[in-house]
């Protein structure tokens, strides 16, 4: 099924497509009259619906987060922000045969090109030990399928289908560059980058309403899950492939990459390579969040500065009005 590209819609465009209800809020006017606001979306993004006033609330009956609805409407603008004006009632559609991944945001990059970069790095590793460990995951077809679909977060940086794949490639590329400049072990940093977030494939899931945290993700978190996954896989290696000290260092990448305990790290980075990995991870996450906020019209009222401190950057940002 073709998916409508919400990012390309302009004022006056008609929308007659199925979209997922991503959010709904019940409010009231100053006079106490109820109205609803909705956010609809698919893998190309999301679009807010103009307020549904009391006399038309029956138009959105049953349209709750996680439901697929047939939309009839026209794109308009309010305070320089696009919105969807409904021209008819929403019709709730059955999910039979629908792919939930079609209705949550996805990366614009081609996954095959990201895999090509990873596989080239794997193939070029001179350390047999590092190549053997990385291949435990990245030569596993089942892991690759799960990894490619997984978001890097349910909300925030790289919260997209394929977001984890994109984030890990960014971290590995940034880390490799820093390691080269600083004279650190480049292969070790790349291996650490490829391993540091493996636990997210067991921490997050895609459901009709969007990205969710799994029971394992809530109870243990992706850092603990990552080390558990690594430990299970290491048991399958032939004896002598890896020393105990080498195995500990690989676990250290996973356990320390958040930097400090306040942000979830079990321990702070204790090697040059672990320190590089931490800041490469931060660079990918923070830069992605900044780019997403700056690229979204909803945070700007026609000026160069954001109207508020958007999540997740928590500061006002500047949209450059000139070129270079």
C-alpha positions in Angstrom: 0.0 0.0 0.0 1.4 3.4 -0.9 2.0 5.7 2.0 1.1 9.4 1.8 4.2 11.7 2.3 2.9 14.1 5.0 6.1 16.2 4.8 5.2 17.3 1.2 1.7 18.4 1.9 0.9 22.1 1.3 -2.0 24.4 2.1 -5.0 23.5 0.1 -4.0 19.8 -0.5 -6.7 17.2 -0.1 -6.0 14.2 2.2 -8.0 11.0 1.6 -5.8 8.4 3.1 -5.6 6.0 6.0 -3.6 7.5 8.9 -2.8 6.3 12.5 -4.1 8.2 15.5 -0.9 9.0 17.3 -2.3 11.2 20.0 -5.7 12.6 21.3 -6.4 15.2 23.9 -9.8 16.2 25.4 -10.1 19.8 26.3 -12.7 22.5 27.0 -13.2 26.1 26.0 -13.5 29.0 28.5 -17.2 28.4 28.4 -16.8 24.8 29.3 -17.7 23.4 25.9 -15.7 20.2 25.1 -13.5 19.8 22.1 -10.9 17.3 20.9 -7.4 17.6 19.3 -5.8 14.8 17.5 -2.4 14.1 15.9 -2.5 11.7 12.9 0.5 10.2 11.2 2.3 7.5 9.2 6.0 6.7 8.6 6.6 10.0 6.8 5.7 12.1 9.9 2.7 13.5 11.7 0.1 16.2 11.2 -2.1 17.9 13.9 -5.9 18.0 13.3 -7.6 21.4 13.7 -9.8 21.4 16.9 -12.9 19.3 16.7 -15.6 21.4 18.3 -18.5 20.1 20.3 -21.0 20.0 17.4 -18.7 17.6 15.4 -17.3 15.4 18.2 -19.2 12.5 16.7 -16.8 12.8 13.7 -14.0 11.4 15.8 -15.9 8.8 17.8 -13.6 5.8 18.3 -10.5 7.6 17.0 -8.2 6.9 19.9 -4.4 6.4 19.9 -3.4 3.3 18.1 -6.4 3.2 15.8 -6.2 3.4 12.0 -8.6 5.8 10.5 -9.7 6.8 7.0 -9.3 10.6 6.7 -11.2 13.2 4.6 -9.7 16.6 5.0 -7.8 19.6 3.6 -4.5 21.1 4.7 -4.6 24.6 6.2 -2.4 26.7 8.3 -2.7 28.4 11.7 0.0 30.7 13.0 2.3 29.5 10.2 1.8 25.8 11.3 0.2 23.2 9.0 -2.9 21.5 10.2 -5.6 19.2 8.9 -9.2 20.5 8.6 -11.5 17.5 8.6 -14.3 17.7 6.0 -16.0 14.5 7.0 -16.1 12.0 9.9 -13.1 9.7 10.5 -13.8 6.1 9.9 -12.0 3.5 12.0 -10.4 0.9 9.9 -9.5 -2.7 10.7 -5.8 -3.4 11.3 -6.0 -6.8 9.4 -3.3 -6.9 6.8 -1.8 -3.6 7.9 1.8 -3.2 8.7 2.2 -1.1 11.9 5.6 0.1 10.7 3.8 2.0 7.9 2.2 4.3 10.4 5.1 5.3 12.6 7.9 7.6 11.5 10.9 6.0 9.7 14.3 7.1 8.6 14.7 8.7 5.2 18.1 7.0 4.7 18.3 3.8 2.7 19.0 0.9 5.2 21.0 -1.0 2.6 23.6 1.7 2.5 23.9 1.7 6.3 24.3 -2.0 6.3 26.9 -1.7 3.5 29.0 0.6 5.8 28.7 -1.8 8.8 29.6 -4.9 6.7 32.6 -3.1 5.2 33.9 -2.2 8.7 33.3 -5.8 9.8 35.2 -7.3 6.9 38.1 -5.0 7.4 38.7 -5.7 11.0 42.2 -7.1 11.6 41.5 -8.2 15.1 40.1 -11.7 14.9 38.6 -11.4 18.4 36.7 -8.3 17.6 35.5 -9.6 14.3 34.3 -12.8 15.9 32.3 -10.9 18.6 30.8 -8.4 16.2 29.8 -11.2 13.8 27.9 -13.0 16.6 25.2 -10.3 16.1 25.8 -8.6 12.7 26.2 -11.9 10.8 22.9 -13.1 12.3 20.1 -12.5 9.8 17.4 -12.6 12.5 19.2 -10.0 14.6 19.7 -7.8 11.5 15.9 -7.8 10.7 15.1 -6.9 14.3 17.9 -4.3 14.5 16.9 -2.6 11.2 13.3 -2.0 12.4 14.1 -0.9 15.9 13.9 2.7 17.0 16.8 4.2 19.0 14.3 5.4 21.5 10.5 5.3 21.9 10.5 9.2 22.1 13.4 11.6 21.5 16.5 11.1 19.3 16.2 8.7 16.4 12.6 7.6 17.5 12.1 6.2 14.0 11.8 2.8 12.3 15.4 2.2 11.4 16.5 4.8 14.0 18.7 2.4 15.9 20.6 1.3 12.7 21.1 5.0 11.7 22.2 6.0 15.2 24.7 3.1 15.6 26.3 3.9 12.2 26.6 7.6 13.2 28.2 6.7 16.5 30.6 4.3 14.9 31.6 6.8 12.2 32.0 9.7 14.7 33.9 7.5 17.1 36.2 6.2 14.4 37.1 9.7 13.4 37.8 10.8 16.9 39.9 7.7 17.5 41.9 8.4 14.4 42.7 12.0 15.5 43.5 10.9 19.1 45.6 7.9 18.2 43.2 5.5 19.9 42.2 1.9 18.8 39.8 2.6 15.9 38.6 -1.0 15.5 37.9 -1.2 19.2 35.8 2.0 19.1 33.9 0.8 16.1 33.2 -2.6 17.8 32.1 -0.8 20.9 29.8 1.4 18.9 28.2 -1.6 17.2 27.7 -3.4 20.5 26.7 -0.5 22.8 23.0 -0.4 22.0 22.2 -4.0 21.1 20.0 -4.3 24.1 17.5 -1.9 22.5 16.2 -4.7 20.2 14.8 -6.3 23.4 13.8 -3.0 25.0 11.6 -1.4 22.4 8.8 -2.6 20.1 6.5 -1.3 17.4 2.7 -1.4 18.1 -0.2 0.2 16.2 -0.1 3.3 18.4 3.7 3.8 17.9 6.9 2.8 19.7 6.6 1.2 23.1 8.9 -0.1 25.9 8.8 -3.9 26.4 8.4 -5.5 29.9 12.1 -6.4 29.7 12.9 -2.8 28.8 11.0 -1.5 31.8 12.4 -4.0 34.2 16.0 -4.1 33.1 16.7 -1.4 30.5 18.8 -1.6 27.4 22.1 -1.4 29.1 21.6 -4.5 31.3 19.9 -6.3 28.4 22.8 -5.5 26.1 25.3 -7.1 28.5 23.1 -10.1 29.0 22.8 -10.6 25.2 26.5 -10.2 24.8 27.3 -12.7 27.6 24.9 -15.3 26.0 26.5 -14.9 22.6 30.1 -15.1 24.0 29.3 -18.6 25.3 29.0 -19.8 21.7 32.6 -18.8 20.8 35.3 -21.4 20.6 37.5 -21.5 23.7 40.4 -19.1 23.4 38.8 -16.7 21.0 38.5 -14.1 23.7 40.3 -13.6 27.0 38.3 -12.8 30.1 39.8 -9.3 30.2 38.8 -8.7 26.6 35.2 -9.8 27.3 35.1 -7.5 30.3 36.2 -4.5 28.2 33.5 -5.2 25.7 30.9 -5.2 28.5 32.5 -2.0 29.8 31.5 -0.2 26.5 27.9 -1.2 27.1 27.8 -0.4 30.8 29.6 3.0 30.6 28.4 4.6 27.3 25.9 6.8 29.1 28.8 8.5 30.9 27.5 8.9 34.4 25.1 7.1 36.8 22.6 9.9 36.6 22.0 9.0 32.9 22.0 5.3 33.4 25.7 4.3 33.3 26.7 1.5 35.7 30.2 2.9 35.7 31.9 5.9 34.1 34.1 5.3 31.0 37.5 4.1 32.2 39.5 3.8 28.9 40.2 6.2 26.1 38.1 4.2 23.7 35.1 4.0 26.1 35.4 7.8 26.6 35.4 8.3 22.8 32.3 6.0 22.5 30.4 8.0 25.1 31.0 11.3 23.4 30.3 9.9 20.0 27.0 8.6 21.3 26.2 12.0 22.8 27.1 13.7 19.5 24.8 11.5 17.5 21.9 11.9 19.9 22.2 15.6 20.6 22.8 16.6 17.0 19.9 14.5 15.7 17.6 16.1 18.3 18.7 19.6 17.3 18.3 18.9 13.6 14.8 17.5 14.2 13.6 20.5 16.2 15.1 23.1 13.9 13.5 21.3 10.9 10.0 21.3 12.4 7.8 24.3 11.7 5.7 23.6 14.9 8.4 25.1 17.1 8.5 28.4 15.2 6.0 31.2 14.8 7.5 32.7 11.6 10.6 34.0 13.4 14.2 32.7 13.5 14.0 31.6 17.1 11.8 28.9 18.6 8.9 30.0 20.6 9.7 27.8 23.5 12.2 25.2 24.7 11.2 22.1 22.7 11.6 18.5 23.9 14.2 17.0 23.8 16.7 19.8 23.5 15.2 21.8 26.4 16.4 25.2 25.1 15.4 27.8 22.5 17.0 27.1 19.1 17.8 29.3 16.2 16.8 28.5 12.6 19.5 30.2 10.5 17.7 32.7 8.2 20.7 33.0 5.8 22.9 30.8 3.7 26.7 30.4 3.6 
